[in-house]
């Protein structure tokens, strides 16, 4: 069974990461400039693109990274009031709980612990793409794996 983000799940995520208004305020603090610039050109590098590939590799702004580097980037973003754009290869593909727990969950946990607002990306990192072009509509967000019962 695959679960789409429901109102309950979304409420939990808002509680976990902060309310939508908190996330909106963070995006607002970056100003309209963030939407019109490539990620690397945003003031203070306050927007980061995280990617998890199908082989379990991690990437930050297009560069291969270790989980420790992802965690350090989350801490840096927390200090400057930054935000995360999260991308997973083959997001439409259902993941087993084991793969989710081993590969995806550590990144989500790092983002959560830093209490960073995030949005899902509809595309991989490209240094020439404007921030606004990454956003994935809510109805296209990846599915969540069924939890072990």
C-alpha positions as CSV (number, residue, x, y, z in Angstrom):
1,X,0.0,0.0,0.0
2,X,1.3,3.5,-0.9
3,X,0.1,6.5,1.1
4,X,-0.1,9.9,-0.4
5,X,0.4,12.9,2.0
6,X,-2.9,13.3,3.7
7,X,-4.1,16.2,5.8
8,X,-3.0,14.3,8.9
9,X,0.5,13.6,7.4
10,X,0.8,17.1,6.2
11,X,-0.2,18.4,9.6
12,X,2.5,16.3,11.2
13,X,5.1,17.5,8.7
14,X,4.0,21.1,9.3
15,X,4.4,20.5,13.1
16,X,7.8,18.8,12.5
17,X,9.2,21.4,10.1
18,X,7.3,24.4,11.3
19,X,4.0,25.8,10.0
20,X,3.4,26.7,6.5
21,X,3.6,30.3,7.5
22,X,7.0,29.7,9.1
23,X,8.3,28.2,5.8
24,X,6.6,31.0,3.8
25,X,8.4,33.5,6.1
26,X,11.7,31.9,5.4
27,X,11.1,31.9,1.7
28,X,9.9,35.5,2.1
29,X,13.1,36.5,4.0
30,X,15.1,35.4,0.9
31,X,12.9,37.8,-1.0
32,X,11.6,37.4,-4.5
33,X,15.2,37.2,-5.6
34,X,15.4,33.5,-4.7
35,X,12.8,32.5,-7.3
36,X,14.5,34.4,-10.1
37,X,18.1,33.2,-9.4
38,X,19.9,29.9,-9.8
39,X,20.4,28.2,-6.4
40,X,24.1,29.1,-6.2
41,X,23.4,32.8,-6.7
42,X,20.9,33.2,-3.8
43,X,22.1,35.5,-1.1
44,X,24.2,33.7,1.5
45,X,23.7,30.4,-0.4
46,X,20.5,30.0,1.7
47,X,18.9,27.5,-0.7
48,X,20.3,24.0,-1.0
49,X,19.3,21.2,-3.5
50,X,19.6,17.8,-1.9
51,X,19.4,14.7,-4.0
52,X,19.2,11.0,-3.2
53,X,19.9,8.8,-6.2
54,X,18.7,5.3,-7.0
55,X,22.0,3.8,-5.8
56,X,21.7,5.5,-2.4
57,X,24.1,8.3,-3.1
58,X,23.7,11.8,-1.7
59,X,24.3,15.1,-3.5
60,X,24.3,18.7,-2.4
61,X,23.9,21.3,-5.1
62,X,25.0,18.7,-7.7
63,X,28.1,17.5,-5.9
64,X,28.4,14.0,-4.4
65,X,28.3,14.2,-0.7
66,X,28.5,12.0,2.3
67,X,25.7,11.8,4.9
68,X,27.9,13.8,7.2
69,X,28.3,16.5,4.6
70,X,24.5,16.6,4.3
71,X,24.1,17.0,8.0
72,X,26.7,19.8,8.1
73,X,24.9,21.6,5.3
74,X,21.7,21.3,7.3
75,X,23.4,22.9,10.3
76,X,24.8,25.7,8.1
77,X,21.3,26.4,6.6
78,X,19.8,26.4,10.1
79,X,22.3,29.1,11.2
80,X,21.4,31.4,8.3
81,X,17.7,30.6,8.0
82,X,18.0,28.6,4.8
83,X,15.7,26.2,3.1
84,X,16.0,22.9,1.2
85,X,14.8,21.7,-2.1
86,X,14.7,17.9,-2.0
87,X,14.9,15.6,-5.1
88,X,14.8,11.9,-5.2
89,X,15.5,10.0,-8.5
90,X,12.5,7.9,-9.6
91,X,10.3,9.6,-7.1
92,X,7.3,7.8,-8.5
93,X,8.9,4.4,-7.8
94,X,7.7,2.8,-4.6
95,X,10.5,2.2,-2.1
96,X,10.7,-0.7,0.3
97,X,10.7,0.3,4.0
98,X,14.3,-1.1,4.2
99,X,15.5,1.2,1.4
100,X,13.6,4.2,2.8
101,X,15.0,3.6,6.3
102,X,18.5,3.1,5.1
103,X,18.8,5.8,2.4
104,X,16.0,8.4,2.5
105,X,15.2,8.6,6.2
106,X,18.7,9.8,7.3
107,X,18.4,12.9,5.0
108,X,14.8,13.6,6.1
109,X,16.0,13.2,9.7
110,X,18.9,15.7,9.2
111,X,16.4,18.2,7.6
112,X,14.0,17.6,10.5
113,X,16.5,18.0,13.2
114,X,17.6,21.3,11.7
115,X,13.9,22.3,11.4
116,X,14.4,23.5,7.9
117,X,11.5,24.2,5.5
118,X,11.7,22.1,2.5
119,X,9.9,21.5,-0.8
120,X,10.1,18.7,-3.2
121,X,11.9,19.3,-6.5
122,X,10.6,18.2,-9.8
123,X,14.0,18.1,-11.4
124,X,17.7,17.3,-10.7
125,X,20.2,20.1,-9.9
126,X,21.3,22.4,-12.7
127,X,23.4,25.4,-12.0
128,X,21.6,27.4,-14.6
129,X,18.0,26.7,-13.5
130,X,16.1,29.3,-11.5
131,X,14.9,28.3,-8.0
132,X,11.2,28.7,-9.1
133,X,11.7,26.1,-11.8
134,X,12.4,23.3,-9.3
135,X,9.1,23.3,-7.4
136,X,7.0,20.1,-7.7
137,X,3.3,20.6,-7.3
138,X,1.9,19.0,-4.1
139,X,-0.2,16.5,-6.0
140,X,3.0,15.1,-7.6
141,X,5.0,14.7,-4.3
142,X,6.6,11.3,-3.8
143,X,4.6,8.6,-2.1
144,X,5.4,7.5,1.4
145,X,6.2,3.8,2.0
146,X,3.8,1.7,4.1
147,X,5.1,1.5,7.7
148,X,5.9,-1.8,9.2
149,X,3.0,-3.0,11.3
